[in-house]
Amino acid sequence: MSKSSTVTVRERPVQDVASAKTGGLTIHGETLVVQTDQRLELVDLTNRIMEYVRCFNIREGLVSLWSMHTTCALFINEFQTALLTDIKRFLEQMVARDAEWMHNSPEHSDCDRMNADSHLRALLLGHSLTLQVSGGEVVLGQWQRILMAELDGPRARSLRIQVFGVS
């Protein structure tokens, strides 16, 4: 078993901004950067994503949001102070930071961040979201918000966003 992680290499790097348009179909993607301040932090991205979608005048379509990191997750939930505290507590209880994880052991891993808990917590939340766009707006329920979970910060996190649909 190798101590090093396998690196994913693309033949061509992801472009910071990429667009395509044919007929009434528009596809536009770009990289968003979110700076975090804490090791475990929950960030509400809803307004930023909604504004992004509005810029492209997509009447009906989809918006896809993707974390480019293995210790940064995306999910939908309510953004309320007590619940955010509960979510953090839940993640800390489900995956203890100080447990004996092989990823944190120099015998098994070359990772020096001691962040196995962050990787495992990301498994619980997921790395991507796909949302509907209808009537020019992102479709969300009354209390639903688009949240990013920083699980190994503070860091600058890159998120890939792509909107596609018809105008």
Secondary structure in CASP SS format (residue, H / E / C, confidence):
PFRMAT SS
TARGET T0000
AUTHOR 0000-0000-0000
METHOD secondary structure of the structure
MODEL  1
M C 1.00
S C 1.00
K C 1.00
S C 1.00
S C 1.00
T C 1.00
V C 1.00
T C 1.00
V C 1.00
R C 1.00
E C 1.00
R C 1.00
P C 1.00
V C 1.00
Q C 1.00
D C 1.00
V E 1.00
A E 1.00
S E 1.00
A E 1.00
K E 1.00
T E 1.00
G C 1.00
G C 1.00
L E 1.00
T E 1.00
I E 1.00
H E 1.00
G E 1.00
E E 1.00
T E 1.00
L E 1.00
V E 1.00
V E 1.00
Q E 1.00
T C 1.00
D C 1.00
Q C 1.00
R C 1.00
L C 1.00
E E 1.00
L E 1.00
V E 1.00
D E 1.00
L C 1.00
T H 1.00
N H 1.00
R H 1.00
I H 1.00
M H 1.00
E H 1.00
Y H 1.00
V H 1.00
R H 1.00
C H 1.00
F C 1.00
N C 1.00
I C 1.00
R C 1.00
E E 1.00
G E 1.00
L E 1.00
V E 1.00
S E 1.00
L E 1.00
W E 1.00
S E 1.00
M C 1.00
H C 1.00
T C 1.00
T C 1.00
C E 1.00
A E 1.00
L E 1.00
F E 1.00
I E 1.00
N E 1.00
E C 1.00
F C 1.00
Q C 1.00
T H 1.00
A H 1.00
L H 1.00
L H 1.00
T H 1.00
D H 1.00
I H 1.00
K H 1.00
R H 1.00
F H 1.00
L H 1.00
E H 1.00
Q H 1.00
M H 1.00
V C 1.00
A C 1.00
R C 1.00
D C 1.00
A C 1.00
E C 1.00
W C 1.00
M H 1.00
H H 1.00
N H 1.00
S C 1.00
P C 1.00
E C 1.00
H C 1.00
S C 1.00
D C 1.00
C C 1.00
D C 1.00
R C 1.00
M C 1.00
N C 1.00
A H 1.00
D H 1.00
S H 1.00
H H 1.00
L H 1.00
R H 1.00
A H 1.00
L H 1.00
L H 1.00
L H 1.00
G C 1.00
H C 1.00
S E 1.00
L E 1.00
T E 1.00
L E 1.00
Q E 1.00
V E 1.00
S E 1.00
G C 1.00
G C 1.00
E E 1.00
V E 1.00
V C 1.00
L C 1.00
G C 1.00
Q C 1.00
W C 1.00
Q C 1.00
R E 1.00
I E 1.00
L E 1.00
M E 1.00
A E 1.00
E E 1.00
L C 1.00
D C 1.00
G C 1.00
P C 1.00
R C 1.00
A E 1.00
R E 1.00
S E 1.00
L E 1.00
R E 1.00
I E 1.00
Q E 1.00
V E 1.00
F E 1.00
G E 1.00
V E 1.00
S C 1.00
END
